[in-house]
Amino acid sequence: MDLDRQTVTAWVGAYESAWRASDASAVERLFTEDATYLRSPYDEEPLHGHDAIRGFWTVDEDASFTVTAGPVAVEADAAVVRLEVRYTAPREQEYRDLWLLRFAADGRVSHFEEWAYWPGKPYSAAD
C-alpha cells in the first residue's frame, strides 16, 4: 500500500462519519481484526480487536460537534494527524488531538494511539 495524505484524510473522514453516526459496524471497515486502540499514550488497558473497539464507540445522540483534521506527517505505513474537536451540545467543550496511526496493507488501521489535550488542563508533570 502506498500511503499518502489523501488516503489518510479519507480514512479520518470515514472515521468521523462513523463516529457521528455511532456506526459500530464501521469498525470492521476502519480497523484490522487485531487492531490496537489506545485512548491515551499511557492507556494501561488498550482496546484490542473489533469487539473491544465497537464497545467503546458510542456517541451521545444529542452530541453536536465539529472536527477539523489534517495529516501532519505520512511515511511508509504510518501517519500523524492533528485534530481540533469542538462540541456544542450537550455541553460546550473543545480539545486538540494528535492521532498516531499505523496502516495495514488493506488500508485499515492496525494501531491507533490518541494524544488529546483540553484547555485549562495540565500539560506537564510540574505542579
N, C-alpha and C positions, 0 to 999 in steps of 0.2 A: 504494500500500500504506500502510495506517495502522499504523505500527509502535508497539507498546505493550509494557509489561513482560511481559505474558502471552505474547506472541509470542516475545520474546527468551528468556524462561525455557524455553519449549517447544523452541526451536532448540538451546539449550545442553543440554537433556536428551537430545535426539536425537543431538547430537554425543557426549555422554558414553556413551550406549548403543552407538553405533557404535565409539567408541574402545575400550571394554571388550571388544567382540566382535571387534576387529580387522576390522571390516566395511568393507573398502576400497570396496565398491560404494556405500556411503552417501555417498561424496564427491560423486557426481553429484546426490544429493538435497539436500545441505547447501550446496554451493558452486556458483557460476556457472562456466560453461566457461572463462572468462578470469580467474577469481579470483586474487588475490594473497594469499599466506600468508607473513607474516613471523614467524619463530620468536623474534625479539627486535626491539626498536625499531631496532637498528643492523645488522640482518641484511644482509650485503653480497651475498648470493645468495638473495633471496626466491624462494619457490616460485611458479610461475605455471601455472595450469591444472590440470585434473583429474589428468593423469598424474603430474605432479610431487608434488601433494598426496598422491595414493594411494601413491606410493613412500615417502613419509615416514610414513605411517600404519601402523606395525606396533607392536604391544604384545607384550611378553613374555607368553606364555600362562600363565606361573606368577605373573604380577603380580597383586597384590591391592591395591586402593586404594579410598578413599572420596573423594567430591567434594562440597563444599558450595559452592553458587554462587548468585549473585543479581545482577540488574541494579543498577547504581549510578545510571546516567543513561540516558535514552532521549529522543532528539529527532530529528525528521524521519526520516531513514533510518539514523541512527547510534545505537549503544549502547555503553556501557562496562559490563563485567561483572567483578565481583570473585569470585575463586575461592580456595578452600583445598583442596589435594590432599594426602592422607596415604597413602603407600604403606606397606603392612605386609609385603609379600613381593615380590620375593625378598630385599629389604633394606628396613629402615625409612628413610623419607625423607619430608620434608614440604616444601611450598613454598606460597607465596601468589602469586597471579597476577592481573593485570588483562588483559582482552581488549578491544581496540578493534575493533568490528565495524561494517561498513557493509553494509546490506542492499539487495538489488535488489528491483524491484517484485514479483517472483515469490516472495519470501520466503527466497530463498537468499542466502548471504553472498558479496559480491564482493570484500571486503577484510577480512582477518583479521590482527591485529597483537597479539603476545603480549608482556607485560612480566612475567616471572617473577622471584621473589625467594626465596632459600633462607636458612634460619637460619645464622648464622655467616659468611655471605658479605658482602663489602664492598658498600656501597650508595652510595658516593660516590667521587669521584676522589681524595679525600685519602688520604694514606698511613695 
